[in-house]
Amino acid sequence: MGIQRGLQNKFYDFASASPEIVIVAIDEKSLLPQNLGPLQQWKRENYAKALEILNGKGVSAVGIDITFPDPSTHGVSDDQTFRDALQKYPNTVLAGRYFFDEGRSSSEWPNDTIMESSPAVGWINVSMDEDGFIRKIPLFNAVGNKVSESFSLLLARKALQAKSEGSRVQQGVYQFSKDIQIPAVTLRDSSTRKDSYFMYVNYFAEPEAYTQLSMSDVLQGKLIDKNGNTVDLKGKIALIGPTAIDLQDQYLSPVSQGVKMPGVEVHANNLQTILSGKFLQDQSAQSLWIELLALLAINIFLFSMLRVRFAIPILAIELLAIVVSGIMGYESGVFVNVVYPILDALLAFVGTFLLRFILEQKERKFAEKAFGQYVSKDLVDQILKDPDSLKLGGARRNITVFFSDIAGFTSISEKMEPEPLVRFLNTYLGAMTNIILGRLGTLDKYEGDAIMAFWGAPISLEDHAVRACSAALECQQKLEELRQQWIQQGLPPFRVRIGINSGDAIAGNMGSESRFDYTVMGDNVNLASRLEGINKQYGTELIISENTLALIGDEFVCRELDLIRVKGKEQPVRIFELVGKKDEVSEEKNRLITVFQRGLAYYRARNFLGARDQFSTIHGDPASGVFVYRCEEFLKSPPPEGWDGVFTFTEK
């Protein structure tokens, strides 16, 4: 039931607060010492004056959501002033509250002096569900010889001038008036062991959505809302009640969205429910059983005839239709049960395919035993879904390719014994592989200390470039941790260069009929490999192409390095250093990147003197040193006319 109520919270159309209902708020402003001060020190004269002002502006009814059980601290004359105002304005409804203690009922009514005016008093009790939300209020209640309707019902009756048809529920309906019938919810009260009758509050407004005036402003004759607009009260219904948080009259409602709703606004929503006639009721048990049995029979028939890949869309459509039926039911004033039908559909789906799944597991175990030691789990899954994927050949896929290599590994390995070298490589490759696979990358191969991986095949990933870049940065962070450990072990420090490129490539099984591997091929793969090696020309560790940059958006900080032409290619490509994630790069690093970009702009504009001056200010940056050297060479021997700023590499 709790899940059902939670889903119902999503159905409420809470964007239509009635302009005919106005809240006169006892708010923080009213409680300030320079205004009215603490509530317990207020004179009852304040409420009398409020009634005078509100009725003078033509309100149709006034509800005061405060009980006055004790005599006024300002003397009996204060209560008498309030009593006289109530006699003058019989369109007022006061608040009462009832309690249960050990099966006995008791009530809290206005004090005897106030009751001399014979005012209308309605219960302000609400009904809290198990999850702490207020969805219902009592229709009426009897305490002793006093039977009274709830506060909002009495207020609606005053506003509509509707005569009572008697406080009783017949066949699930409360006859509020000759023209208004309210669907009743019957619950057995655990204290009195008697039936109690409630109505659902149809919430039209989230907290603070109703027109609201401050009580302190009203008493000064300023009828303005919180936005400073003048409010016309003629024909409106005014509810006076606490909204200040310190007064602790706040409740969770289905439209609260984490913000509690003042009790006076709960009553305002219920008042609007009555005035609009948009009542809510639960779906009948009979119609629910018919729905469940029909749904179960249809689903067993369908799912027994369909494959899983066709059944899942059918199931998804059914679940969506069930939720939509809940929304449509709400629009018709019925809380259609959506939880049981959803469970019914899921049970039919799971039950129908359970035997089929058990049988397929035998076939799966055979395939895993045959291929699991040669290919990744992802490929095993793909083979099981599509055995034709074992055939040679591939398909064009949009991917991001990753190449990494340890700088100077040959010289490092020459200084190490075979056993420590193997342990070193296994630790390094294991750490990098875990990061790559953790980001849903596909590990292609190891070539000594080099790693090739890619994202976007065999599983398509829309964010393949972002995942690749995140993995690269995480690899560098992990390497820094390992580097410190290895230095303590007497191993030489080292750096790892990474190249990343994105674009179309051919992905699939490549090789011969007797032996093949799942891999990727194409110019974009080759470019990623070239970018890894180009790192050493700029003293960088992580270079990405402009293709990758276009896909990662602004999640990362990148420094444009150069416009280059790699060996064997005529088309130049812009390359960038991947510096880090946007929120992890220091202000100083960002400043140096700005200086570098300024120098690069001067360089491409043939202002080599200005470019050199900019690059020279960036100390300890090998890439800046490269451009300082180029600028000095161009100052000695300027490039020819038509120079496009492209640097051509003559070696891989």
SULZI-V807406 format. One record per backbone hydrogen bond with DSSP energy under -0.5 kcal/mol. NH is the residue of the N-H (numbers start at 0). CO is the residue of the C=O. If there is no record, write none. Layout:
BEGIN
<<NH CO> <NH CO>>
END
This chain:
BEGIN
<<4 0> <5 1> <6 2> <7 3> <8 4> <9 6> <10 7> <11 7> <13 11> <14 12> <15 203> <20 17> <21 236> <22 210> <23 21> <23 238> <24 22> <24 212> <25 240> <26 24> <30 26> <31 28> <34 31> <35 29> <36 29> <36 31> <40 37> <41 38> <45 42> <46 43> <47 43> <48 44> <49 45> <50 46> <51 47> <52 48> <53 49> <54 50> <55 51> <56 52> <56 53> <57 54> <58 53> <59 235> <60 235> <61 90> <62 237> <63 92> <64 62> <64 239> <65 63> <74 71> <77 74> <78 74> <79 75> <80 76> <81 77> <82 78> <83 79> <84 80> <85 81> <86 82> <87 83> <88 84> <89 87> <91 88> <92 61> <93 119> <94 65> <95 121> <96 107> <98 105> <100 103> <103 100> <105 98> <107 96> <108 106> <110 67> <114 110> <115 111> <115 112> <116 113> <117 114> <119 91> <121 93> <122 148> <123 95> <126 135> <127 125> <128 126> <128 132> <131 128> <133 251> <134 126> <134 132> <135 126> <136 198> <138 196> <139 196> <140 147> <142 145> <145 142> <146 144> <147 140> <147 145> <149 138> <150 122> <153 149> <154 150> <155 151> <156 152> <157 153> <158 154> <159 155> <160 156> <161 156> <164 174> <167 165> <169 172> <172 169> <173 181> <174 167> <174 172> <175 173> <175 179> <176 179> <180 178> <181 173> <182 180> <183 171> <184 197> <185 183> <186 184> <186 195> <188 186> <188 193> <192 188> <195 186> <197 184> <198 136> <199 279> <200 134> <201 199> <202 200> <205 13> <208 205> <210 20> <212 22> <213 223> <214 24> <217 213> <218 214> <219 215> <219 216> <220 217> <221 216> <222 220> <223 221> <224 228> <225 211> <227 224> <230 222> <232 230> <234 57> <235 232> <236 19> <237 60> <237 235> <238 21> <239 62> <239 237> <240 23> <240 238> <242 25> <243 25> <246 243> <247 244> <250 260> <251 131> <253 133> <255 252> <258 255> <259 257> <260 250> <262 248> <263 241> <264 261> <265 261> <266 262> <267 263> <268 264> <269 265> <270 266> <271 267> <272 268> <273 269> <274 270> <275 271> <276 272> <277 272> <278 276> <280 332> <282 334> <287 283> <288 284> <289 285> <290 286> <291 287> <292 288> <293 289> <294 290> <295 291> <296 292> <297 293> <298 294> <299 295> <300 296> <301 297> <302 298> <303 299> <304 300> <304 301> <305 301> <309 306> <310 306> <311 307> <312 308> <313 309> <314 310> <315 311> <316 312> <317 313> <318 314> <319 315> <320 316> <321 317> <322 318> <323 319> <324 320> <325 321> <326 322> <327 323> <328 324> <329 325> <330 326> <331 327> <332 329> <333 328> <334 280> <335 333> <341 337> <342 338> <343 339> <344 340> <345 341> <346 342> <347 343> <348 344> <349 345> <350 346> <351 347> <352 348> <353 349> <354 350> <356 352> <357 353> <358 354> <359 355> <360 356> <361 357> <361 358> <362 358> <363 359> <364 360> <365 361> <366 362> <367 363> <368 364> <369 365> <370 366> <371 367> <373 370> <374 370> <379 375> <380 376> <381 377> <382 378> <383 379> <384 380> <385 381> <388 385> <389 386> <390 387> <392 508> <394 506> <396 504> <398 396> <398 502> <399 454> <400 500> <401 452> <402 498> <403 450> <404 496> <406 404> <406 494> <408 405> <411 407> <412 408> <413 409> <414 410> <414 411> <415 412> <420 416> <421 417> <422 418> <423 419> <424 420> <425 421> <426 422> <427 423> <428 424> <429 425> <430 426> <431 427> <432 428> <433 429> <434 430> <435 431> <436 432> <437 433> <438 434> <438 435> <439 436> <440 435> <441 453> <442 440> <443 441> <443 451> <444 451> <446 449> <448 446> <449 446> <450 403> <451 444> <452 401> <453 441> <454 399> <459 457> <463 460> <466 462> <467 463> <468 464> <469 465> <470 466> <471 467> <472 468> <473 469> <474 470> <475 471> <476 472> <477 473> <478 474> <479 475> <480 476> <481 477> <482 478> <483 479> <484 480> <485 481> <486 482> <487 483> <488 484> <489 486> <490 485> <496 404> <497 540> <498 402> <499 542> <500 400> <502 398> <504 396> <505 520> <506 394> <506 504> <507 518> <508 392> <509 507> <509 516> <511 514> <516 509> <518 507> <518 516> <520 505> <523 503> <524 521> <525 521> <526 522> <527 523> <528 524> <529 525> <530 526> <531 527> <532 528> <533 529> <534 530> <534 531> <535 532> <536 533> <537 533> <537 534> <538 534> <539 534> <542 497> <543 575> <544 499> <545 573> <548 544> <549 545> <550 546> <550 547> <551 547> <552 548> <554 551> <556 579> <557 555> <558 576> <559 557> <560 574> <561 574> <563 561> <563 572> <564 646> <568 565> <572 563> <574 561> <575 543> <576 558> <577 541> <577 575> <578 556> <578 576> <579 556> <581 554> <583 580> <584 580> <584 581> <589 585> <590 586> <591 587> <592 588> <593 589> <594 590> <595 591> <596 592> <597 593> <598 594> <599 595> <600 596> <601 597> <602 598> <603 599> <604 600> <605 602> <606 601> <607 605> <610 606> <611 607> <612 608> <613 609> <614 610> <615 611> <616 612> <616 613> <617 614> <618 616> <620 617> <621 619> <624 620> <625 621> <626 622> <627 623> <628 624> <629 625> <630 626> <631 627> <632 628> <633 629> <634 630> <635 631> <636 632> <642 639> <646 562> <647 645> <648 564> <648 646>>
END
